[in-house]
């Protein structure tokens, strides 16, 4: 599949056509990673997001005891690193290559360039990032509900100790 | 605190000044809710987000068995309903008023009006929504890591059955 066709088929670039799509494609950098490589680590500063073209990566997040726990596996067409890009915070997760991977990157300066040169394309990409993160949060919330429901079955009063997700 | 000062102090409108802030404020609708009221329910169609000015609400999400589980409590300055706004999906949660509440709403047509009339303000609000959702996902992911770490202590092979968060 050509890069153009691939990019038109994935959520992060959905809705981009013609010159706007070309504009975004011209900003992408290609990277290749061996199995076992770390693409970035929790706590690092980074203003780059990645779109996986080939391969698989694991997303590892820290538990309270500091242990890194694999919480999700991503495949072709999926993105990672976009949270640090929008939040201007250190990386919240570590990305580990499970299966030899090819990825395209886009950083904050690329997005700023896009904002200045093609506002319409910028808004579409930002809306897509927002939608993607929202979809992940929806799934994360339902997973948390399951954990809470299960722990309430074990300990009926567990909900009292629940954390605030926001604030 | 005046509405202008309140809105300047909260994350969703951070970075808006002068005419852009006035523009956004002119779009807000005020709502008052009694304790025990449901602001919206899971599964409903809705293209409106809310900013809580006073009071408290509970966010309830469905577990796999269909039971609604309160997963987070929100207070003044916090937002809800923005996921249905960006994803164009039915509501993923039910919002229940815990303590008599005043909220301001902003819907998809308001945002479109803003996009047309004040692109700069629109981009700031969209970036803020994206940042807010990302912050929630970050917290949700670390909560999931804690649940997974705890369940691994009980059942060392539990991680094998983990769900995909994205895809």
HADDOCK unambig.tbl for C-alpha pairs under 7 A between the chains (distance, minus, plus):
assign (segid A and resid 61 and name CA) (segid B and resid 141 and name CA) 6.89 0.50 0.50
assign (segid A and resid 61 and name CA) (segid B and resid 142 and name CA) 6.28 0.50 0.50
assign (segid A and resid 61 and name CA) (segid B and resid 145 and name CA) 6.16 0.50 0.50
assign (segid A and resid 62 and name CA) (segid B and resid 142 and name CA) 6.35 0.50 0.50
assign (segid A and resid 62 and name CA) (segid B and resid 145 and name CA) 6.31 0.50 0.50
assign (segid A and resid 63 and name CA) (segid B and resid 142 and name CA) 6.06 0.50 0.50
assign (segid A and resid 63 and name CA) (segid B and resid 145 and name CA) 4.86 0.50 0.50
assign (segid A and resid 63 and name CA) (segid B and resid 146 and name CA) 4.68 0.50 0.50
assign (segid A and resid 63 and name CA) (segid B and resid 149 and name CA) 6.52 0.50 0.50
assign (segid A and resid 64 and name CA) (segid B and resid 146 and name CA) 6.18 0.50 0.50
assign (segid A and resid 69 and name CA) (segid B and resid 145 and name CA) 5.83 0.50 0.50
assign (segid A and resid 69 and name CA) (segid B and resid 149 and name CA) 6.93 0.50 0.50
assign (segid A and resid 71 and name CA) (segid B and resid 145 and name CA) 6.61 0.50 0.50
assign (segid A and resid 72 and name CA) (segid B and resid 164 and name CA) 5.20 0.50 0.50
assign (segid A and resid 72 and name CA) (segid B and resid 165 and name CA) 5.76 0.50 0.50
assign (segid A and resid 73 and name CA) (segid B and resid 164 and name CA) 6.31 0.50 0.50
assign (segid A and resid 78 and name CA) (segid B and resid 167 and name CA) 6.74 0.50 0.50
assign (segid A and resid 83 and name CA) (segid B and resid 134 and name CA) 5.80 0.50 0.50
assign (segid A and resid 86 and name CA) (segid B and resid 130 and name CA) 6.79 0.50 0.50
assign (segid A and resid 86 and name CA) (segid B and resid 131 and name CA) 5.60 0.50 0.50
assign (segid A and resid 87 and name CA) (segid B and resid 131 and name CA) 5.13 0.50 0.50
assign (segid A and resid 87 and name CA) (segid B and resid 134 and name CA) 6.99 0.50 0.50
assign (segid A and resid 92 and name CA) (segid B and resid 138 and name CA) 6.74 0.50 0.50
assign (segid A and resid 130 and name CA) (segid B and resid 86 and name CA) 6.79 0.50 0.50
assign (segid A and resid 130 and name CA) (segid B and resid 130 and name CA) 4.91 0.50 0.50
assign (segid A and resid 131 and name CA) (segid B and resid 86 and name CA) 5.60 0.50 0.50
assign (segid A and resid 131 and name CA) (segid B and resid 87 and name CA) 5.13 0.50 0.50
assign (segid A and resid 133 and name CA) (segid B and resid 133 and name CA) 6.79 0.50 0.50
assign (segid A and resid 133 and name CA) (segid B and resid 134 and name CA) 6.27 0.50 0.50
assign (segid A and resid 134 and name CA) (segid B and resid 83 and name CA) 5.79 0.50 0.50
assign (segid A and resid 134 and name CA) (segid B and resid 87 and name CA) 6.99 0.50 0.50
assign (segid A and resid 134 and name CA) (segid B and resid 133 and name CA) 6.27 0.50 0.50
assign (segid A and resid 136 and name CA) (segid B and resid 165 and name CA) 5.97 0.50 0.50
assign (segid A and resid 136 and name CA) (segid B and resid 166 and name CA) 5.72 0.50 0.50
assign (segid A and resid 137 and name CA) (segid B and resid 137 and name CA) 5.15 0.50 0.50
assign (segid A and resid 138 and name CA) (segid B and resid 92 and name CA) 6.70 0.50 0.50
assign (segid A and resid 139 and name CA) (segid B and resid 165 and name CA) 5.81 0.50 0.50
assign (segid A and resid 140 and name CA) (segid B and resid 140 and name CA) 6.20 0.50 0.50
assign (segid A and resid 140 and name CA) (segid B and resid 141 and name CA) 6.90 0.50 0.50
assign (segid A and resid 140 and name CA) (segid B and resid 165 and name CA) 6.44 0.50 0.50
assign (segid A and resid 141 and name CA) (segid B and resid 61 and name CA) 6.86 0.50 0.50
assign (segid A and resid 141 and name CA) (segid B and resid 140 and name CA) 6.90 0.50 0.50
assign (segid A and resid 142 and name CA) (segid B and resid 61 and name CA) 6.25 0.50 0.50
assign (segid A and resid 142 and name CA) (segid B and resid 62 and name CA) 6.30 0.50 0.50
assign (segid A and resid 142 and name CA) (segid B and resid 63 and name CA) 6.02 0.50 0.50
assign (segid A and resid 144 and name CA) (segid B and resid 144 and name CA) 6.50 0.50 0.50
assign (segid A and resid 145 and name CA) (segid B and resid 61 and name CA) 6.15 0.50 0.50
assign (segid A and resid 145 and name CA) (segid B and resid 62 and name CA) 6.30 0.50 0.50
assign (segid A and resid 145 and name CA) (segid B and resid 63 and name CA) 4.85 0.50 0.50
assign (segid A and resid 145 and name CA) (segid B and resid 69 and name CA) 5.80 0.50 0.50
assign (segid A and resid 145 and name CA) (segid B and resid 71 and name CA) 6.58 0.50 0.50
assign (segid A and resid 146 and name CA) (segid B and resid 63 and name CA) 4.68 0.50 0.50
assign (segid A and resid 146 and name CA) (segid B and resid 64 and name CA) 6.19 0.50 0.50
assign (segid A and resid 147 and name CA) (segid B and resid 147 and name CA) 6.90 0.50 0.50
assign (segid A and resid 149 and name CA) (segid B and resid 63 and name CA) 6.56 0.50 0.50
assign (segid A and resid 149 and name CA) (segid B and resid 69 and name CA) 6.93 0.50 0.50
assign (segid A and resid 164 and name CA) (segid B and resid 72 and name CA) 5.18 0.50 0.50
assign (segid A and resid 164 and name CA) (segid B and resid 73 and name CA) 6.27 0.50 0.50
assign (segid A and resid 165 and name CA) (segid B and resid 72 and name CA) 5.76 0.50 0.50
assign (segid A and resid 165 and name CA) (segid B and resid 136 and name CA) 5.98 0.50 0.50
assign (segid A and resid 165 and name CA) (segid B and resid 139 and name CA) 5.82 0.50 0.50
assign (segid A and resid 165 and name CA) (segid B and resid 140 and name CA) 6.48 0.50 0.50
assign (segid A and resid 166 and name CA) (segid B and resid 136 and name CA) 5.77 0.50 0.50
assign (segid A and resid 167 and name CA) (segid B and resid 78 and name CA) 6.76 0.50 0.50
